[in-house]
Amino acid sequence: MKKLFSALLISVLFLATPLSVSAETVVYNPNSKIYHNTSCSSAAKCKVCKKIDKKQAIRNGARACKRCGG
């Protein structure tokens, strides 16, 4: 019974997992180490910002913008 339950649980978890995970692009300021949504007004004003993956921005030590939440 435990093996059947385990097999069922594993199959449900596998089917619930998305097959393709798209990377989230953010606008990253390397000077302030803040990342913004691409639609943030602060990102539009930034002259040194660059678009990178959100995970990469976090690995660089960045935090989310207080206005847009990153």
Backbone hydrogen bonds, N-H to C=O, Kabsch-Sander energy under -0.5 kcal/mol:
donor,donor_aa,acceptor,acceptor_aa,energy
5,F,1,M,-2.2
6,S,2,K,-2.5
7,A,3,K,-2.6
8,L,4,L,-2.3
9,L,5,F,-2.6
10,I,6,S,-2.6
11,S,7,A,-2.2
12,V,8,L,-2.2
13,L,9,L,-2.4
14,F,10,I,-2.4
15,L,11,S,-2.2
16,A,12,V,-1.7
17,T,13,L,-0.9
21,V,19,L,-0.5
22,S,20,S,-0.6
25,T,23,A,-0.6
26,V,52,I,-3.0
27,V,36,H,-2.6
28,Y,26,V,-0.6
28,Y,50,K,-3.2
29,N,34,I,-2.5
33,K,29,N,-1.9
34,I,29,N,-0.9
35,Y,63,R,-2.4
36,H,27,V,-2.7
40,C,37,N,-1.5
44,A,40,C,-1.5
45,K,41,S,-1.0
46,C,42,S,-0.9
50,K,28,Y,-2.1
52,I,26,V,-2.2
52,I,50,K,-0.5
54,K,24,E,-2.9
57,A,53,D,-2.0
58,I,54,K,-2.2
59,R,55,K,-2.2
60,N,56,Q,-1.5
61,G,58,I,-1.7
62,A,57,A,-2.2
63,R,33,K,-2.1
65,C,35,Y,-1.8
69,G,65,C,-1.7
